[in-house]
Structure formats: C-alpha cells, structure tokens
Amino acid sequence: MTRAVVFAGPSIDAATVTELAPVEVRPPVKRGDIDLLLAEPEPPTHIGIIDGQFLQQLMISPKEVLRAIDRHPEPVRVFGSSSMGALRAAELVHEGMVGVGQVFELYRSGAINADDEVAVTFDTDSQRALCEPMVNIRVAIAAAVDRGVISPGSAETLLAGAKGLYFPDRTYARILRLPGVREAVGEPELVALRDFLDTDAPDAKREDAIALLRRMDLR
C-alpha cells in the first residue's frame, strides 16, 4: 500500500499540495520527524521534503534521511526540492535521495552552497513566509535580466545588496531601498523591476514544490 507524506509550509500551501497529489501534508520538517514516521505501524512508502525548520527547531540531519532510504526490508523513496529538501537532496543524491527542480540543481552544481540561500522565517500558524528566500531573489533577478527589465550590472548590485542582509531581513522592499542599490541602479530600472516583481517574477521554490509532487507520481 502506498502512503506518501510531504513536509511543506512557506514554499507551497497545504491546500495546493493536496489538490496536486494524494499525500498527507505535515508542517516544515524538523529533526526527529522522519524517525517518528518510520516508527509508526504503517510507515510511509514515499516522503517528500519541501520545507524544513532552521531557526525554530534543530534542522533535520542527513543521517535521518539516510535511515529512511536504507530502511529494511522496505526502503522509503525520499524526494527533495525547493528549500530544506533541495539542500539535503544535493548532499544525498548519490545515496538515493531524489532531487527535483532548479534550487536543487543550483546546490548540486555548486552555484550556491550556503544554508541561508533557502532559509526563511515564517508564521507558525499560517506557514506564510515573512521574508524572501535568497534563492528566489536570484531566480527572479535573473529572469528580470533575461526579459530586459534591468541590466546585468544592476542585477549584480541587487544580488550583492540582498546577500549582505541577514536572511530574516530580506524583502524586496528593503533591498530596493538600500542606499547603494538606489544609487547604482537608478529610478527607471527600479520602477520597472518593482512592477516585474509584483506581476511576472517566477517563484522558484513554489515551482520546484509542484515539480516534486509531479515527480512522486502517486496518482
């Protein structure tokens, strides 16, 4: 019997998850959660890790994921994307964890390597993100350059400004108000970028979460 559990929160809402796949949705994963699942009378056959906890609780360790992958007599298929899932999948792709999406590929390729690239603070009741993840900023700024909204030089300035902020402080409003950004980028590009971010910017984490649910292929 197939049983799938997905840990999700700020990257994608639970209602959308259950619309897309027949899974049980749990809040962002923390250390010990997978071990508790494996100890249940009927443990899951599939686990999807999208979001995880960083500041609120201890992060899930690679060893805990490996215990699921190596479970006997029935290994668990473990998928990761978007946030904590992408981070752990990049570390464990050669051990059998399935990584999905562009955030995973950025980690696997070495283009990014820091935990703060995917870290966000979020409201524990609504699971709503209270800041913008650095990886989403990277993907959105790259898209803005591709569409001619801003120049490559402006993109470098914006990314440097965003990276210089402590991750809970990263919001587009704050980044666009940074003194060095305003001086280097200029008002016309900032106006165009604000409009792009409000209307057309990609949401890398959410897109990858949807890709993970499709990759699990549970229907």
Sequence and secondary structure as in RCSB ss.txt:
>XXXX:A:sequence
MTRAVVFAGPSIDAATVTELAPVEVRPPVKRGDIDLLLAEPEPPTHIGIIDGQFLQQLMISPKEVLRAIDRHPEP
VRVFGSSSMGALRAAELVHEGMVGVGQVFELYRSGAINADDEVAVTFDTDSQRALCEPMVNIRVAIAAAVDRGVI
SPGSAETLLAGAKGLYFPDRTYARILRLPGVREAVGEPELVALRDFLDTDAPDAKREDAIALLRRMDLR
>XXXX:A:secstr
   EEEE SSSS HHHHHHHSS EEESSB TTHHHHHHTSSS  SEEEE  B SSSS    HHHHHHHHT SSS 
 EEEEETTHHHHHHHHHGGGT EEESHHHHHHHHTS   GGGT   B TTT  BSS  HHHHHHHHHHHHHTTSS
 HHHHHHHHHHHHTS GGG  HHHHHH HHHHHHH HHHHHHHHHHHHHT   HHHHHHHHHHHHH   
